[in-house]
Amino acid sequence: MATPRLEIVTDTTTAASANGSFDAVLIVSSDVSRHEHPVIQRYLQARAAVDARLSESVSFLAAPELAGGRLIVAPTGRIDRDHDDVRRFADAAGQAMRRARDAGARRPLLWIETDEAPRHREAGPVAVLGALGSLWQPLEAREALGEGELEPVEVIGISAPGAKRWLPRIRAIERGRRVARDIGGTDPERMAPPRVAEACRALFVGSPVSVEVVSEIAILMKEYPLLHAVARASLPVERHRPCVIRLEYAPSGKVERTLLFAGKGLTYDTGGADIKAGGHMAGMSRDKCGAAAVVGFLETVAALQPKGLRVCAEIGAVRNSIGAESYVSDEILVSHAGQRVRVGNTDAEGRLVLADLLSHLRETAIEANCPSLFSVATLTGHSMRAVGQYSIAVENGPARGLQTARRLEEVGDAWGDPFDPSRLRREDWQFIAPRSRADDVLSCNNLPSTATNRGHQFPAAFLALASGLDRHGGDSDQPLPFTHLDIGGSALEGSDWQHGRPTGAPIPALVAAYLEE
């Protein structure tokens, strides 16, 4: 991966000069007119005299006295209103970095000016993440055309308050986000299930994260029966066959807390027998962004190697294909947890995959120290309709007692990776209740989630029941905190499933919430 090297700059006056080692100066500020560097100030005043939009949009100024003769000014716009947030710094830095790259800069100096507002306390690192994220190019393009051609920026100088403290975390977060983008945003053949497993094996060679791949069909049929049913039609095509990828980071020393993640890795979702018609299949190679985020989070964990924290993950890499072996609505399947699941719609396949993964993780969590379980998935279109480009956290009772969703909301706001908390209600349990004695739970109705009331909430109730986690609620002798993260709206920029760039959500928020500095 062609991630630029990040260098902390303490003497900005020298670094920004024409004699320094950088070849462009990028200013990110909420008020560019107040910049104190005398040479930069002179250029800004001259430009402001002829351009009334200097404080409103990114500007490129020829500046012979500065590094590389290039000065790029990126105003954040207003940041003081109730609806403004720290993402304005990320947006401005990303626009500035792309402009510098396109101008030919290879060693830009990113000069970030922040304010004193508590809600912007992480504006510096958020801006750097915005700049780095803007440079990512798709894996297939890099393999075809070369990383040096597509991602030519080699070094980024960082001048920002507190950079020495937070820069190592930013490097680790960006490593994870790039992994998530590469897995989540790559086409269904280049990142078919076996190739997701190959990518994980290669990624964690020599790292503190162990990798185990379960791909034998007989084992999957027995241990992951719901996942196997979803994958049935893919079995005749060897390169599309499913697998479960188990990842684990175990710290040296005592384990004080355990995080357990189930990642939905639908490498392509045709809808199965309930086929996605009317052009809705395009973009369904991105239905693996939940699994991609989990793998990316483990990459960040491997880089930071936190003490006292154990992280376990199971990735279900599956293709929901169409064929004579397709599973169909009305089938009754028995989950790993022993629950009889009546299939309501084969296009609601992700929750079946996650239920078996969560059932295995539940067994691990029972013996673990201070466990918290998560499912991460682009699960519903309803999440996007409900909250737009935001992640959603839906808790069970024990997780609500820990204020998991509220914590993710708080750190997500600070780190430009926002969450909207959601609640499980009794109607969600009623929705999935069996209609006969033949089954224990209904997977869904036969309408799209976008046309279903509480379309992103009730799947969390299904996950709890089908995985056996309903036996570990607040009323049980052994409660297990479980939070379902639906990133259907946040996994891709603009919630554009066909063409949007993968975001790497919710890696920054998870790191901020659980990987203490």
Summary of the structure (lengths in Angstrom):
residues: 517
radius of gyration: 23.8
end to end distance: 25.6
largest distance: 80.0
contacts: 1945
relative contact order: 0.11
helix: 41%
strand: 20%
